[in-house]
Amino acid sequence: MRHPPHGQAGSGRMGASEVGRTPGIDTIRPVRIDIVTLFPEIALSPLDDSIIRRARTTGAVDVVAHQLRDWSLDKHRKVDDAPFGGGAGMVIRPEPVFAAVEELRRTETRVLLMTPQGKPFRQADARRLAGEPHLLILCGHYEGVDHRIVDALVDEEISIGDYILTNGALAAAVVCDAVIRLLPGVLGDERSPVEESFSDPGLLEAPAYTRPEDFRGIKVPEVLLSGHHARIAEWKRGQALARTRENRPDLLSRTDFDGPRDSGC
């Protein structure tokens, strides 16, 4: 990969090397995620703790955040301008984004743009993107990006919800977390990503209980203490369906669901 001109690399380029590598993992090529943003610290901060930090440290994934201004042609490192046709706010210019993508993109790269105008991000998208060897995530800012960026560079426009954030770096971190946790070995227990909400596209996860069995008179459902795996599975399926009907009926409307009726409710 070509390095930027002298003086451009700096605090804006931050990645897995900051937290180190575990000896011996270099025989496995990690998944690579590049994030191009005006706020690299914001993009990486949620990825620097707990499970995701461990995945980065052990080399399961290599995440690097890049400062978009490093590719600015302006002496003041400006990357935005007023929109043609009028309107409020500023728009990201095409030149720095094109330069960044052309430098960072590989043959196998999938380019994503975080934008409120994108398609809703689903668990199925996280699973699909976890199979990509290289993700290049562009973060929208201000009033968005020059649409020539979308037309010429972007493979997918992604939205994490019907609300507006101050910048796309937070949305990029959400996508990274959802993808990284699905990489082989990251969660430790391979059943975890299979049994949680949205693994079945039409159902939320069933309620979970732990010790004590009786807390302030509220008891754990007896079926979970029975050791009868078939009955437990049936109960969980019924509870998942009931929970989805109550909290997310829209999921059921998108899915042809033909499963057991509520049991143990």
C-alpha positions in Angstrom: 0.0 0.0 0.0 1.4 3.4 -1.0 2.0 5.6 2.0 0.8 9.2 2.1 3.3 12.1 1.3 5.6 13.0 4.1 3.9 14.9 6.8 0.4 13.5 6.2 0.7 10.4 8.4 0.2 11.1 12.0 -2.3 10.9 14.9 -5.1 10.3 12.4 -3.7 6.9 11.4 -4.5 4.5 14.2 -4.9 0.8 14.1 -4.4 -2.6 15.6 -0.6 -2.0 15.9 -1.4 0.4 18.8 -2.5 -2.5 21.0 0.0 -5.0 19.8 -0.1 -8.5 18.3 0.1 -12.0 19.9 3.1 -14.0 18.7 2.3 -16.7 16.2 -0.9 -15.3 14.7 0.8 -13.8 11.7 0.4 -17.2 9.9 -3.4 -16.3 9.6 -4.2 -13.3 7.5 -6.6 -11.1 9.5 -9.6 -9.4 8.2 -8.8 -5.8 7.4 -11.1 -2.9 8.1 -10.1 0.7 7.1 -12.3 3.6 8.3 -12.0 7.0 6.6 -13.4 9.7 8.8 -12.9 13.2 10.2 -12.9 11.7 13.7 -10.7 8.6 13.8 -10.6 8.7 17.6 -14.3 8.4 17.8 -14.4 5.5 15.4 -11.8 3.5 17.3 -12.8 4.3 20.9 -15.7 1.8 21.1 -13.4 -0.9 19.6 -10.7 -0.6 22.2 -12.3 -2.6 25.0 -13.5 -6.0 25.9 -14.1 -8.7 23.2 -13.3 -6.4 20.2 -10.0 -5.2 21.7 -9.0 -8.9 22.3 -9.9 -9.7 18.6 -7.7 -6.8 17.5 -4.9 -7.8 19.9 -4.8 -11.4 18.8 -4.8 -10.5 15.2 -8.3 -11.8 14.2 -8.9 -8.3 12.7 -6.8 -5.3 11.8 -8.7 -2.1 12.1 -7.2 1.2 11.0 -8.8 4.6 11.2 -7.6 7.3 8.8 -8.0 11.0 8.9 -9.8 12.2 5.8 -7.9 15.5 5.9 -4.7 13.6 5.2 -5.9 13.5 1.5 -7.0 17.1 1.3 -5.5 19.2 -1.5 -6.3 22.4 0.4 -3.5 24.1 2.4 -5.9 24.4 5.3 -6.8 20.7 5.0 -10.4 21.6 4.2 -12.5 18.7 2.8 -16.0 20.3 2.5 -17.8 23.0 0.5 -21.2 24.6 0.0 -23.8 22.5 -2.0 -24.7 23.5 -5.5 -28.3 24.6 -5.7 -28.3 26.0 -2.2 -29.3 24.4 1.0 -28.1 24.3 4.6 -24.8 22.8 5.7 -21.7 21.7 3.9 -20.9 18.7 1.7 -17.8 16.5 1.6 -15.8 17.2 -1.6 -15.0 14.3 -3.9 -11.2 14.9 -4.3 -10.0 13.7 -0.8 -12.4 10.7 -0.8 -11.4 9.6 -4.2 -7.8 9.9 -3.3 -8.3 7.9 0.0 -10.2 5.1 -1.7 -7.8 4.8 -4.6 -4.9 4.5 -2.1 -6.5 2.1 0.3 -8.7 -0.1 -2.0 -7.5 -3.6 -3.0 -8.9 -6.1 -5.5 -11.1 -7.7 -2.8 -12.2 -4.5 -1.1 -15.9 -3.8 -0.4 -16.5 0.0 0.0 -19.2 1.0 2.4 -20.7 4.5 3.1 -22.3 5.2 6.4 -25.3 7.5 5.6 -28.9 8.0 6.8 -29.9 7.5 3.2 -28.5 3.9 3.2 -30.2 0.6 3.5 -31.0 -0.5 7.1 -28.2 -2.6 8.6 -29.4 -6.0 9.6 -27.8 -9.0 11.4 -27.7 -10.8 8.0 -25.6 -7.9 6.7 -23.1 -8.3 9.5 -22.8 -12.1 8.8 -22.3 -11.4 5.1 -19.7 -8.7 5.7 -17.8 -10.9 8.2 -16.9 -13.0 5.2 -15.3 -10.2 3.3 -11.4 -10.0 3.6 -11.3 -6.2 3.4 -13.9 -3.5 4.3 -13.3 0.1 3.5 -15.8 2.3 5.4 -16.4 5.9 4.5 -18.0 8.0 7.1 -20.5 10.7 6.1 -20.3 14.1 7.8 -22.1 17.4 7.7 -24.9 17.3 5.0 -23.4 14.2 3.4 -20.9 13.5 0.6 -20.8 14.6 -3.1 -23.0 12.0 -4.8 -20.2 11.3 -7.4 -18.5 9.4 -4.5 -21.6 7.2 -4.2 -21.9 6.6 -8.0 -18.2 5.9 -8.6 -16.8 4.3 -5.4 -19.4 2.9 -3.1 -20.6 -0.7 -3.1 -23.1 -0.3 -0.4 -24.8 2.6 1.5 -25.6 1.6 5.0 -27.8 3.2 7.7 -27.9 1.9 11.3 -31.3 3.5 12.0 -33.8 6.2 11.3 -32.1 8.9 13.3 -29.3 11.4 12.7 -25.9 11.3 14.4 -23.4 14.2 14.6 -21.0 12.1 12.4 -20.7 8.8 10.7 -17.7 7.5 12.8 -20.1 6.3 15.5 -22.1 4.4 12.9 -18.9 2.9 11.5 -18.0 1.6 15.0 -21.4 0.0 15.3 -20.9 -1.9 12.0 -17.4 -2.9 13.0 -18.5 -4.3 16.3 -21.4 -6.3 14.7 -19.0 -7.7 12.1 -15.9 -8.4 14.2 -17.8 -10.4 16.9 -18.9 -12.9 14.2 -15.3 -13.7 13.0 -14.2 -17.2 13.9 -13.0 -17.5 17.5 -13.8 -14.0 18.6 -16.7 -14.9 20.9 -15.1 -18.1 22.1 -18.4 -20.0 22.3 -19.4 -20.7 18.7 -23.0 -21.1 19.8 -23.3 -17.5 21.0 -23.9 -15.9 17.6 -26.2 -18.7 16.6 -28.6 -18.4 19.6 -28.9 -14.7 19.9 -31.5 -12.2 18.6 -31.7 -11.8 14.8 -29.8 -15.1 14.1 -33.2 -16.3 13.2 -34.1 -13.4 10.9 -37.7 -13.2 12.2 -37.2 -13.7 16.0 -35.8 -11.9 19.0 -33.8 -13.9 21.5 -35.7 -15.8 24.2 -35.5 -14.5 27.8 -32.4 -15.5 29.8 -32.1 -16.4 33.5 -29.3 -17.2 35.9 -28.8 -17.7 39.6 -30.4 -17.4 42.1 -33.3 -19.6 41.2 -35.6 -17.6 43.4 -35.1 -13.8 43.7 -37.5 -11.8 45.8 -40.2 -14.4 45.1 -39.6 -14.3 41.3 -38.7 -17.8 40.2 -36.9 -19.1 37.2 -39.3 -21.0 34.9 -39.2 -24.6 35.9 -38.7 -25.9 32.3 -35.2 -24.3 32.3 -34.3 -26.3 35.4 -35.7 -29.6 34.0 -32.6 -30.7 32.0 -35.0 -31.7 29.2 -33.4 -30.2 26.2 -36.2 -30.7 23.8 -38.7 -29.0 26.1 -36.3 -26.2 26.8 -35.8 -25.6 23.1 -39.5 -25.6 22.5 -40.0 -23.1 25.4 -37.3 -20.8 24.1 -38.8 -20.8 20.7 -42.3 -20.0 22.0 -40.9 -17.3 24.2 -38.9 -15.8 21.4 -42.0 -15.7 19.2 -44.1 -14.0 22.0 -41.3 -11.5 22.7 -41.1 -10.6 19.0 -44.8 -10.2 18.7 -44.8 -7.7 21.6 -41.6 -5.7 20.9 -40.9 -6.1 17.1 -44.0 -7.3 15.2 -42.4 -5.8 12.1 -39.9 -8.7 12.1 -42.7 -11.2 11.8 -44.3 -9.3 8.9 -41.0 -9.6 7.0 -40.7 -13.4 7.6 -42.7 -16.4 6.6 -42.8 -17.9 10.1 -44.3 -21.3 10.6 -43.2 -22.3 14.1 -44.6 -23.5 17.3 -47.1 -21.4 19.2 -46.3 -19.8 22.5 -45.5 -22.4 25.1 -45.0 -21.9 28.8 -46.2 -18.3 28.8 
